[in-house]
Amino acid sequence: MITLNMTEEKLKEIIDALSELGNDSAVPKNVKNKVNQMINILEDDSELSIRVNKVLNELDEIADDTNMQAYTRIQILNIVSLLETIQTS
């Protein structure tokens, strides 16, 4: 069972990964805007499962973009994997 502190640490790790993605000059501006929205969602005070599901849906949408660079897609899929560890706990 994941404790609250472990969940908070995972969230911080995810937010850091999203920030890194948002600051990458190779990432398109529309993706950066969505990334910033996702960070705001994760920092919100609403129920954790709702926040995680919203961000997972957004990331799935972005990852499906055929024009996405492979490296960026891998970063997104890594973040999805981190989010899923929170979701299943």
C-alpha positions in Angstrom: 0.0 0.0 0.0 1.3 3.4 -0.9 1.3 5.9 1.9 0.3 9.6 1.6 4.0 10.7 1.7 4.9 8.2 -1.1 1.9 9.5 -3.2 3.0 13.1 -2.6 6.6 12.2 -3.7 5.2 10.5 -6.8 3.1 13.6 -7.6 6.1 15.9 -7.2 8.1 13.6 -9.5 5.3 13.7 -12.1 5.0 17.4 -11.9 8.8 17.8 -12.3 8.7 15.5 -15.3 5.8 17.5 -16.8 7.7 20.8 -16.1 10.8 19.4 -17.9 8.6 18.4 -20.9 7.0 21.9 -20.9 10.5 23.5 -20.9 11.8 21.4 -23.8 12.4 23.6 -26.8 11.5 20.7 -29.1 8.0 20.4 -27.8 5.3 22.2 -29.8 3.6 25.2 -28.2 0.2 23.6 -28.1 1.6 20.6 -26.1 3.4 23.0 -23.7 0.1 24.7 -23.0 -1.6 21.4 -22.3 1.3 20.4 -20.1 0.9 23.6 -18.0 -2.8 22.8 -17.7 -2.0 19.3 -16.5 0.4 20.7 -13.9 -2.4 23.0 -12.6 -4.8 20.0 -12.5 -2.3 17.9 -10.4 -1.7 20.8 -8.1 -5.4 21.3 -7.5 -7.1 20.2 -4.2 -9.7 18.0 -5.7 -9.8 14.2 -5.3 -6.6 12.6 -6.4 -8.2 9.9 -8.6 -10.1 12.5 -10.6 -7.0 14.6 -11.1 -5.0 11.6 -12.2 -7.7 10.4 -14.7 -7.9 13.9 -16.2 -4.2 14.1 -16.8 -4.0 10.5 -18.1 -6.7 11.4 -20.7 -4.8 14.5 -21.8 -1.6 12.6 -22.1 -3.2 9.8 -24.1 -4.5 12.5 -26.5 -1.1 14.1 -26.9 0.7 10.8 -27.3 -1.6 9.8 -30.2 -0.5 12.8 -32.2 1.2 11.4 -35.3 3.4 14.5 -35.6 4.9 14.0 -32.2 8.6 13.3 -32.0 9.6 9.9 -30.7 11.6 11.3 -27.8 8.7 13.4 -26.7 6.3 10.5 -27.0 8.6 8.4 -24.8 8.7 11.1 -22.2 4.9 11.3 -22.2 4.6 7.5 -21.9 7.0 7.5 -18.9 4.8 10.1 -17.2 1.7 8.0 -18.0 3.5 5.0 -16.3 4.2 7.1 -13.2 0.6 8.3 -13.0 -0.7 4.7 -13.4 1.3 3.7 -10.3 -0.7 6.3 -8.3 -4.0 5.3 -9.9 -3.6 1.6 -9.0 -2.6 2.2 -5.4 
